[in-house]
């Protein structure tokens, strides 16, 4: 029988924060807030250990089983709060109420200020309200509303944080933020999601922080299309509405002539390579996400590096995707490369390998990124890859 006493909530919470600090630096104020606010009281359906583990906890689902709301993993919560830089007395708007935990952290950081949190789902908002009342944060406003509208009646805001995955930056967030204010948002483009730290300048957003993440998508932003490209529906491409992808031209592409191109770059199993996606999105308009289900992988029809989400390039009736393979001569290492199909398959695969090579020269480099409201003319001096969304134009360059 195990007679080791179970760790208390306080001990588990401090262990959680210590674990976060092992992977990223936090300001003393963010660290103190994380040690103070009791995460387990916002996820009563989870065990004490799970409440302080490094995991997202699903709290609400749609009838079809897709996720509606969750408590995000502690590391991304901490990183986004650190990037937001909330100060005492600030007025803060949160898009996505979740469990209320993040709003409690915001209220702790903005002591003497105001926190308003919005959720489009009445049940989610009601749950956040109950949790905040029960944990001593009755002054946090909870509003049931489409987060894209913001809450102008309680603004303007010094800080806005978005805790759902956004595909675009609605005008209300620009209009309701003070000049020089900060917006932290998980933004999706070309199939990948990154949390961005943005400062509002006179005519654009200036990005100074980029962090890989995954969030439940924001409702009401249908910015992506999906299409299957094999007869059995086991391989899916996800692409943005501004991309000229022709699903009919790509149907059956994986049975067309195949080319493999391999780079000199290798990784161990615990080494990240997600920034290759950023490099591709910053240079090629055809960057998309490919998803291969188990039958396609087992048959060898499609073998992307990560089955559920890997970058790919599309051009007309041709496709190439990012892949990896074991190196028998060097156990524990994986070689990075690309597989192409169709008339331009080899060319596209070579293009992916070129970006792998560039990434390999500086694996931690992020692109310089700015974003302009669609109503703002782009300065003639702007250079880089322009990605056009209905409300925003992203500009990326290395």
C-alpha positions, 0 to 999 in steps of 0.5 A: 500500500502506498502511504505517501501523503497526497500533495496538497493543492498549494503544493501542486500549484507551486509545482506547476509554476516551478515547471512553467519556469523551467521552460520560460521566463515570467515576470515576478507579478505573473509568477505571483498571480499563478501561485495565488489563484487556485486553478483547481477551483475553476475545473471542479470536474477534474482531479486535483492532480489533473487541475495542476498538470500541463494539460488543457481540460475540456469543459464544454462540448457541442452535441457532435463531440467537438470542443466548445470551451476548455481550460488552456494548459498552464504554460500557454496561459502563463506565456500569454499573460507575460506577453500581455504585460497587465499593470495595476489599474489597467482596464482589460478585456478578455475574449473567451470566458472559459472557466473564469480562471484566466479572468481571475489571473487578470483581475489579480494583475490589474489590481485597482483596474477593471476586467471584462470577459466575454463569451458567445455561449451563455452556458460558458459565461454562466459557468465562469460567473459562478466560478469567479463569484465562488473564488472571490472575484465578483467584480469581474464583468462577465458578458454573453456576446460575440467576442468579435464585437468587444464591449465598447461600453466598458472601454477603451482598454489598455489590454485585450487578450483573446483565449480562443483561436482567432482567424482574423482581428475584428475592427472592434479590437482595434477600435477599443484598444488605446494607442500603445495598448497590447493585444495578445491573440492566438491567430491562425494563418496558413494552417498554423496557430501562433499566439502573438503579442501585438502593440497598437501603433498609429496605423498598424499592429507591431508583433514582438512575441510569437508562441506556438499554441492550439486553441478551441476556434472562435465561432463566427470566423469561417476563414478556412476550407477543407477538402479531401484529396483521395477517394477514401477521404483519408487525406484532408487539406485545410486552406485559407479562403484567400488561397486559390486552391482547386480541390478538383485539380488535387483530387487523386494527386497522391497517386500521381508521380512521386518525388522525395527530396531530403535535406541535411537537417536532422532532429532528435525525437524531442527537438521541435521543428514547428518553425519550418511552417513559419518559414514556408508561410513567409515565402509561399502563397500555397502553404496549407495544412495536410492531415492524414488519417491512419489508413492513409499512413498505414498504406503509405499513401501519405506520410506527413511528419505529424499526421494531424497537422503538417505544412504542405505546398499546393500549386495547381494540380501539384502538392508537396508535404513535409515529412521525416524518416528515421536514420538507421545509421544514427539511432534516435535521429530523424531526417527532414524532407518533403514528398511531392506529387504531380507535375510540379511535385518535385519543384514544390518538395525542393522548395520545402527543403530549401526552407528546412535548410534556411530554418536549420541555420537558425532554428529559433528565428521568428519572422518579423511580423506586422499587421495592418487593418484592411482599411489602412493603406499599406505603406509603399515601404512595406516588404515581405509576404502579405497575407490578406484577411477580411479585416487584416493584412499580415506582413511576414518577412525574415 
